[in-house]
Amino acid sequence: MEISLKKVSSGYEDLILKNIDINIKTGSWNFIIGETGSGKSTLLQTIGVLLKNKKGDIFWRNKNLSTKNYLKEYRESYGYMFQYTEKQFFNNTIKEEIIYSLVKRKASSEEIEKKLDEVLNLLNISRSILNKSPHELSGGQKRFVAFASVLITSPQILLLDEPTAGLDIENKKIFFALLNKLKKEGVTIIQISHLLEDVLEYGDYVIALEKGQIIAEGIPLEVLKNSDLDFINFCKIMNSFGVSTENIRNIDELLERVR
């Protein structure tokens, strides 16, 4: 098992997440879904051990991350992409932004240039923009630069908060094709999404949240068709994707609407 949460409560304002138990398999693609304010970003940040206000235990490959040595190793094993890419940018140039993590890890200049070339080619980013400020870029370009800064360290785990928001169809296809390639290479992906078609097409596992609690989890289509899932909660899940549940009488009708 890659990551496990045991009775974890975390966040702010009376602990947004309450007694969360999750098991994430190595090399799996996992989606976190739920309405705005349900705790999705808080859960992702909790998985990344980025919040101080936490109760319970988080394990990475059976190592308890309350141990500082394991925590440093764990943080170096994952790449985190925030919903708002501006939160990740604090360097003067795009090149400095992309290579920052390698510089911080004291990689050699030869390794940095090698890794930079690899990630630029992977994401089709031109060297001609490397001396520009990341804040000069369009929203879509910022996404790819942020992703490049994540991928340059070859992370084993990707924590992604709505990474394709604002991308056009073609760039979204490029993004997902790359994620799919990384998953086949054994990378574990944990991603927040509001798009049902993405969850159904790519997801191995889905975790649905409401008010800081898990209301459903499992293989995406099985979760959606699970007769044990309360229909009201099912409608809430669909509403979080922007799917109208008006005049829908049962889950089968709702599945037909989204196909």
C-alpha positions as CSV (number, residue, x, y, z in Angstrom):
1,M,0.0,0.0,0.0
2,E,1.4,3.4,-1.0
3,I,-0.4,5.7,1.5
4,S,-2.8,5.0,4.4
5,L,-4.7,7.4,6.6
6,K,-5.9,6.0,9.9
7,K,-8.6,7.9,11.9
8,V,-7.3,11.2,10.6
9,S,-9.0,14.5,11.4
10,S,-7.4,17.7,10.1
11,G,-7.9,21.2,8.8
12,Y,-9.0,24.4,10.5
13,E,-12.3,25.7,12.0
14,D,-13.2,22.7,14.1
15,L,-11.2,20.1,12.0
16,I,-12.8,20.0,8.6
17,L,-11.9,16.3,8.0
18,K,-13.3,13.9,10.6
19,N,-12.0,10.3,11.2
20,I,-10.8,9.7,7.7
21,D,-9.6,6.2,6.8
22,I,-8.1,5.8,3.3
23,N,-5.9,3.2,1.6
24,I,-4.2,4.3,-1.7
25,K,-2.6,1.5,-3.7
26,T,0.8,2.0,-5.4
27,G,0.5,2.9,-9.1
28,S,-3.2,3.7,-8.9
29,W,-5.1,6.8,-10.2
30,N,-7.4,8.1,-7.4
31,F,-9.9,10.9,-7.6
32,I,-11.3,13.1,-4.8
33,I,-14.7,14.5,-5.5
34,G,-17.4,16.5,-3.7
35,E,-19.2,19.8,-3.6
36,T,-17.4,23.1,-2.9
37,G,-16.4,23.2,0.8
38,S,-16.6,19.4,1.2
39,G,-12.9,19.2,2.2
40,K,-11.3,18.1,-1.0
41,S,-8.3,20.4,-0.9
42,T,-7.9,19.9,2.8
43,L,-7.8,16.1,2.3
44,L,-5.1,16.5,-0.5
45,Q,-3.0,18.8,1.8
46,T,-3.4,16.3,4.6
47,I,-2.2,13.5,2.4
48,G,0.8,15.7,1.6
49,V,1.3,16.3,5.4
50,L,1.1,20.0,4.8
51,L,-1.3,20.9,7.7
52,K,-0.2,21.2,11.3
53,N,-3.6,20.8,12.7
54,K,-3.9,17.0,12.5
55,K,-5.0,14.0,14.5
56,G,-4.5,10.4,13.6
57,D,-1.8,8.6,11.7
58,I,-0.6,8.8,8.1
59,F,1.5,6.0,6.7
60,W,3.7,5.8,3.6
61,R,4.8,2.4,2.6
62,N,4.1,1.3,6.2
63,K,6.3,4.1,7.6
64,N,4.5,6.3,10.1
65,L,5.0,9.9,8.9
66,S,5.0,11.3,12.4
67,T,8.7,10.3,12.3
68,K,10.6,13.3,10.9
69,N,13.1,11.2,8.9
70,Y,10.4,9.4,7.1
71,L,8.5,12.7,6.5
72,K,11.4,14.3,4.7
73,E,11.8,11.2,2.5
74,Y,8.1,11.2,1.8
75,R,7.9,14.8,0.8
76,E,10.8,14.3,-1.6
77,S,8.9,11.4,-3.1
78,Y,5.8,13.4,-4.2
79,G,5.0,16.4,-6.4
80,Y,2.2,18.7,-5.4
81,M,0.3,20.9,-7.9
82,F,-2.0,23.5,-6.3
83,Q,-5.3,24.5,-7.8
84,Y,-4.1,28.1,-8.3
85,T,-0.7,27.9,-9.9
86,E,0.2,31.4,-8.8
87,K,0.6,29.9,-5.3
88,Q,3.6,27.9,-6.6
89,F,5.4,30.7,-8.3
90,F,7.9,32.7,-6.3
91,N,10.9,32.9,-8.6
92,N,11.8,35.6,-11.1
93,T,12.0,33.5,-14.2
94,I,10.3,30.4,-15.6
95,K,13.7,28.5,-15.6
96,E,14.3,29.3,-11.9
97,E,10.7,28.2,-11.2
98,I,11.1,24.8,-13.0
99,I,14.5,23.9,-11.5
100,Y,13.9,25.2,-8.0
101,S,13.4,21.8,-6.4
102,L,16.5,20.4,-7.9
103,V,18.6,23.4,-6.8
104,K,17.2,23.1,-3.3
105,R,18.3,19.4,-3.3
106,K,21.8,20.5,-4.4
107,A,21.7,18.6,-7.7
108,S,24.7,19.2,-9.9
109,S,24.4,21.7,-12.8
110,E,24.8,18.8,-15.3
111,E,21.9,16.9,-13.7
112,I,19.8,20.1,-13.6
113,E,20.3,20.8,-17.3
114,K,19.6,17.2,-18.2
115,K,16.4,17.1,-16.2
116,L,15.3,20.5,-17.5
117,D,15.8,19.3,-21.1
118,E,13.8,16.2,-20.4
119,V,10.8,18.0,-18.8
120,L,10.8,20.7,-21.5
121,N,10.6,18.1,-24.2
122,L,8.0,16.1,-22.3
123,L,5.6,19.1,-22.0
124,N,6.6,20.8,-25.3
125,I,7.8,23.9,-23.5
126,S,10.1,26.2,-25.6
127,R,13.4,27.3,-24.1
128,S,12.7,30.7,-25.6
129,I,10.4,31.5,-22.7
130,L,12.7,30.4,-19.9
131,N,13.9,33.9,-19.0
132,K,10.4,35.3,-18.8
133,S,8.5,35.8,-15.6
134,P,6.0,33.0,-14.9
135,H,3.4,35.7,-14.2
136,E,3.6,36.8,-17.9
137,L,2.1,33.5,-19.1
138,S,-1.4,32.6,-20.0
139,G,-3.4,30.5,-17.6
140,G,-2.8,27.3,-19.7
141,Q,0.9,28.0,-19.9
142,K,1.1,28.5,-16.2
143,R,-0.4,25.1,-15.7
144,F,2.3,23.4,-17.8
145,V,5.1,25.4,-16.2
146,A,3.8,24.4,-12.7
147,F,3.6,20.8,-13.9
148,A,7.1,21.0,-15.2
149,S,8.4,22.2,-11.8
150,V,6.6,19.1,-10.3
151,L,7.8,16.5,-12.8
152,I,11.5,17.6,-12.9
153,T,12.2,15.6,-9.7
154,S,10.7,12.4,-11.1
155,P,8.2,12.1,-8.3
156,Q,6.7,8.6,-7.4
157,I,3.5,10.3,-6.3
158,L,1.5,13.2,-7.8
159,L,-0.9,15.2,-5.7
160,L,-3.0,17.3,-8.1
161,D,-5.6,19.9,-7.1
162,E,-7.8,20.4,-10.3
163,P,-4.7,20.4,-12.5
164,T,-6.5,20.9,-15.8
165,A,-8.8,23.8,-14.8
166,G,-8.8,26.4,-17.5
167,L,-7.1,24.2,-20.1
168,D,-8.5,24.0,-23.6
169,I,-9.5,20.6,-25.0
170,E,-6.2,19.9,-26.8
171,N,-4.0,20.9,-23.9
172,K,-6.2,18.8,-21.6
173,K,-5.7,15.8,-23.8
174,I,-1.9,16.3,-23.7
175,F,-2.0,16.6,-19.9
176,F,-4.1,13.5,-19.4
177,A,-2.0,11.5,-21.9
178,L,1.0,12.3,-19.9
179,L,-0.6,11.4,-16.6
180,N,-1.8,8.1,-18.1
181,K,1.8,7.4,-19.3
182,L,3.2,8.2,-15.8
183,K,0.6,5.9,-14.2
184,K,1.6,3.0,-16.5
185,E,5.2,3.6,-15.3
186,G,4.0,3.1,-11.7
187,V,3.4,6.7,-10.5
188,T,0.6,7.0,-8.0
189,I,-1.9,9.8,-8.8
190,I,-4.3,11.5,-6.3
191,Q,-6.3,14.1,-8.1
192,I,-9.2,16.5,-7.2
193,S,-11.7,16.8,-10.1
194,H,-15.1,18.3,-10.9
195,L,-15.4,16.5,-14.2
196,L,-17.3,13.3,-14.1
197,E,-16.1,12.1,-17.5
198,D,-12.5,12.2,-16.3
199,V,-13.2,10.2,-13.1
200,L,-15.0,7.5,-15.1
201,E,-12.4,7.3,-17.9
202,Y,-9.2,7.4,-15.8
203,G,-10.1,6.6,-12.2
204,D,-9.1,3.4,-10.5
205,Y,-10.6,4.6,-7.3
206,V,-12.8,7.5,-6.2
207,I,-13.4,9.1,-2.8
208,A,-16.5,11.2,-2.4
209,L,-16.6,13.8,0.4
210,E,-19.3,15.8,2.1
211,K,-18.7,18.1,5.0
212,G,-15.4,16.6,5.8
213,Q,-16.6,13.0,5.8
214,I,-16.4,10.2,3.2
215,I,-19.8,9.4,1.9
216,A,-18.7,6.9,-0.8
217,E,-15.5,5.3,-2.1
218,G,-14.5,2.6,-4.5
219,I,-14.2,1.9,-8.2
220,P,-15.9,4.9,-9.9
221,L,-18.7,3.2,-11.9
222,E,-19.4,0.8,-9.1
223,V,-19.7,3.7,-6.6
224,L,-22.1,5.4,-8.9
225,K,-24.2,2.3,-9.4
226,N,-24.0,1.0,-5.8
227,S,-27.5,0.5,-4.6
228,D,-26.3,0.9,-1.0
229,L,-25.4,4.6,-1.7
230,D,-28.2,6.8,-0.4
231,F,-29.8,8.5,-3.5
232,I,-29.7,11.9,-1.8
233,N,-25.9,11.6,-1.4
234,F,-25.6,10.3,-4.9
235,C,-27.4,13.4,-6.2
236,K,-25.0,15.5,-4.1
237,I,-22.0,13.8,-5.8
238,M,-23.5,14.5,-9.3
239,N,-24.2,18.1,-8.4
240,S,-20.6,18.5,-7.5
241,F,-19.9,17.7,-11.1
242,G,-22.4,20.2,-12.4
243,V,-24.8,17.5,-13.4
244,S,-28.4,18.4,-12.9
245,T,-30.5,15.9,-10.9
246,E,-33.8,17.7,-11.5
247,N,-36.7,15.3,-12.3
248,I,-34.4,12.3,-11.9
249,R,-36.1,9.4,-10.1
250,N,-33.3,6.9,-9.7
251,I,-29.6,6.3,-10.2
252,D,-30.0,4.4,-13.5
253,E,-31.7,7.5,-15.0
254,L,-29.0,9.7,-13.7
255,L,-26.3,7.5,-15.2
256,E,-28.1,7.7,-18.6
257,R,-28.0,11.5,-18.4
258,V,-24.2,11.6,-18.0
259,R,-23.3,9.0,-20.6
